[in-house]
């Protein structure tokens, strides 16, 4: 017995002109039905058939922008200009933490920080808004137990401190700030 090593060659499918026109027309009808029953109700709240409402698709286009959020962000910014905040940041033994403020370009922050006795390595720096490369710009790097000054953001983004504790016990940093910023927190 001999074995055949021949592989079957797939045959090409050819369509007649009539079949091609039929499939094209079917695709166009399907596209029009999809447009009127799904896309228009979901994207533009236009529902000529009523099917979009029954399927719950009109809720996507009924979302109203939350104007109160924009107002409250503006209120927070106005409040932060005049308010002095005191923040306690605990830097664990042998570790580092970052504390950041979200600031627009040219916004100003007055600050003072002091530790409970130990000097910490720190890097005051900023990261541009929307940057995914890991770029940051350092403004001050030193090892100190306290620092006081003001800072004007050269670009929009996150600006703040990285503190590193090389001691064997936690260190508390008391950060006192006043200025223009949207929000702040540990990063």
C-alpha positions as CSV (number, residue, x, y, z in Angstrom):
1,X,0.0,0.0,0.0
2,X,1.3,3.4,-0.9
3,X,0.3,6.4,1.1
4,X,-0.6,9.5,-0.8
5,X,1.0,12.8,0.3
6,X,-1.3,14.9,-1.7
7,X,-3.1,17.6,0.1
8,X,-6.4,18.8,-1.0
9,X,-6.3,22.2,-2.5
10,X,-9.1,24.5,-1.4
11,X,-11.3,25.5,-4.2
12,X,-11.9,29.2,-4.9
13,X,-15.5,30.4,-4.5
14,X,-16.8,32.5,-7.3
15,X,-20.0,34.4,-7.2
16,X,-22.1,35.2,-10.2
17,X,-23.1,38.8,-10.8
18,X,-26.6,38.1,-9.7
19,X,-25.5,36.6,-6.4
20,X,-23.1,39.5,-5.7
21,X,-25.8,42.1,-6.3
22,X,-28.1,40.1,-4.0
23,X,-25.6,40.0,-1.1
24,X,-24.8,43.6,-1.6
25,X,-28.5,44.6,-1.4
26,X,-28.9,42.4,1.7
27,X,-25.9,44.1,3.4
28,X,-27.4,47.6,2.6
29,X,-30.8,46.6,4.0
30,X,-29.1,45.3,7.1
31,X,-27.1,48.5,7.5
32,X,-30.2,50.7,7.2
33,X,-32.1,48.6,9.8
34,X,-29.1,48.8,12.2
35,X,-28.9,52.5,11.6
36,X,-32.6,53.2,12.4
37,X,-33.0,50.7,15.3
38,X,-29.7,50.9,17.1
39,X,-27.3,53.7,16.1
40,X,-29.7,56.6,15.8
41,X,-31.5,55.9,19.2
42,X,-28.2,55.3,21.0
43,X,-26.1,58.1,19.6
44,X,-28.6,60.9,18.7
45,X,-31.8,60.1,20.6
46,X,-33.6,59.8,17.3
47,X,-35.9,56.8,17.5
48,X,-38.3,56.6,14.5
49,X,-39.3,53.0,15.1
50,X,-39.6,53.0,18.9
51,X,-37.4,49.9,19.1
52,X,-34.5,51.8,20.5
53,X,-36.5,52.9,23.5
54,X,-37.8,49.4,24.1
55,X,-34.2,48.1,24.0
56,X,-33.1,50.8,26.4
57,X,-30.7,52.4,23.9
58,X,-32.1,56.0,24.2
59,X,-30.7,56.3,27.8
60,X,-27.2,56.6,26.3
61,X,-28.0,59.9,24.6
62,X,-30.1,61.3,27.4
63,X,-27.1,61.8,29.6
64,X,-26.9,65.5,30.5
65,X,-23.5,67.1,31.3
66,X,-23.2,67.7,35.0
67,X,-22.8,71.4,35.3
68,X,-22.7,71.2,39.1
69,X,-19.4,69.3,38.9
70,X,-17.8,72.1,36.9
71,X,-19.1,74.6,39.4
72,X,-18.0,72.7,42.4
73,X,-14.5,72.3,40.9
74,X,-14.4,76.1,40.5
75,X,-15.7,76.5,44.0
76,X,-12.9,74.2,45.3
77,X,-10.3,76.3,43.4
78,X,-11.7,79.5,44.8
79,X,-11.8,78.1,48.3
80,X,-8.3,76.7,48.1
81,X,-6.9,80.1,47.2
82,X,-7.9,81.6,50.6
83,X,-7.7,78.6,52.9
84,X,-4.6,77.3,54.6
85,X,-4.6,73.5,54.9
86,X,-2.5,71.4,57.3
87,X,-1.9,67.9,56.1
88,X,0.0,65.2,58.1
89,X,1.8,62.7,55.9
90,X,3.4,59.6,57.5
91,X,6.5,58.3,55.7
92,X,7.1,54.7,56.8
93,X,10.5,53.5,57.9
94,X,12.7,52.6,54.9
95,X,10.1,53.7,52.4
96,X,9.0,56.7,50.3
97,X,5.7,58.4,49.6
98,X,4.5,61.0,47.1
99,X,2.0,63.7,47.9
100,X,0.7,65.6,44.8
101,X,-1.4,68.6,43.9
102,X,-3.3,68.8,40.6
103,X,-2.5,72.3,39.3
104,X,-3.1,74.2,36.1
105,X,-0.3,76.1,34.4
106,X,0.9,79.2,36.3
107,X,-1.1,78.4,39.5
108,X,0.7,79.2,42.7
109,X,1.1,77.2,45.9
110,X,2.7,78.5,49.1
111,X,4.0,75.7,51.3
112,X,5.8,74.8,54.5
113,X,6.7,71.4,55.7
114,X,8.4,70.2,58.8
115,X,9.2,66.7,60.1
116,X,9.0,65.4,63.6
117,X,12.7,65.5,64.0
118,X,14.3,63.4,61.2
119,X,15.7,64.8,58.0
120,X,14.2,63.2,54.8
121,X,15.4,63.0,51.3
122,X,12.9,64.8,49.1
123,X,12.3,65.7,45.5
124,X,9.8,68.5,44.7
125,X,8.8,67.8,41.1
126,X,6.0,67.9,38.6
127,X,4.6,65.5,35.9
128,X,2.8,67.0,32.9
129,X,-0.9,66.3,32.5
130,X,-1.6,63.4,30.1
131,X,2.1,62.3,29.8
132,X,2.5,58.6,29.6
133,X,6.3,58.5,29.1
134,X,7.1,58.8,32.8
135,X,8.7,62.3,32.3
136,X,9.0,64.5,35.4
137,X,10.7,67.8,36.1
138,X,12.5,68.3,39.5
139,X,12.4,71.7,41.1
140,X,14.3,71.0,44.3
141,X,16.2,67.9,45.6
142,X,17.8,67.8,49.0
143,X,17.8,66.1,52.4
144,X,16.2,68.4,55.0
145,X,14.0,68.3,58.1
146,X,11.9,71.3,57.0
147,X,11.3,73.6,54.0
148,X,9.3,76.8,53.3
149,X,8.6,78.5,50.0
150,X,6.3,79.1,47.1
151,X,5.9,77.3,43.8
152,X,4.3,78.3,40.5
153,X,3.4,75.4,38.2
154,X,5.3,75.7,34.9
155,X,2.8,73.4,33.2
156,X,-0.6,71.7,34.0
157,X,-0.3,68.4,35.8
158,X,0.6,66.8,39.2
159,X,3.1,68.7,41.3
160,X,4.4,67.8,44.7
161,X,6.9,66.0,46.9
162,X,8.5,62.6,47.1
163,X,9.8,62.0,50.6
164,X,12.1,59.0,51.3
165,X,12.7,57.8,54.9
166,X,16.0,56.0,55.3
167,X,15.6,55.7,59.1
168,X,14.3,52.7,61.1
169,X,11.1,54.5,62.4
170,X,8.2,56.3,60.6
171,X,8.5,60.0,60.1
172,X,5.5,62.4,60.1
173,X,5.6,65.4,57.8
174,X,3.4,68.3,58.6
175,X,2.6,70.0,55.3
176,X,0.9,73.4,55.4
177,X,-0.3,74.8,52.1
178,X,-2.2,77.7,50.7
179,X,-2.8,78.4,47.0
180,X,-4.5,77.4,43.8
181,X,-5.0,73.7,43.1
182,X,-7.9,71.5,42.1
183,X,-7.2,68.6,44.5
184,X,-4.5,66.8,46.4
185,X,-3.7,63.4,47.8
186,X,-1.1,60.7,48.2
187,X,-0.1,59.3,44.9
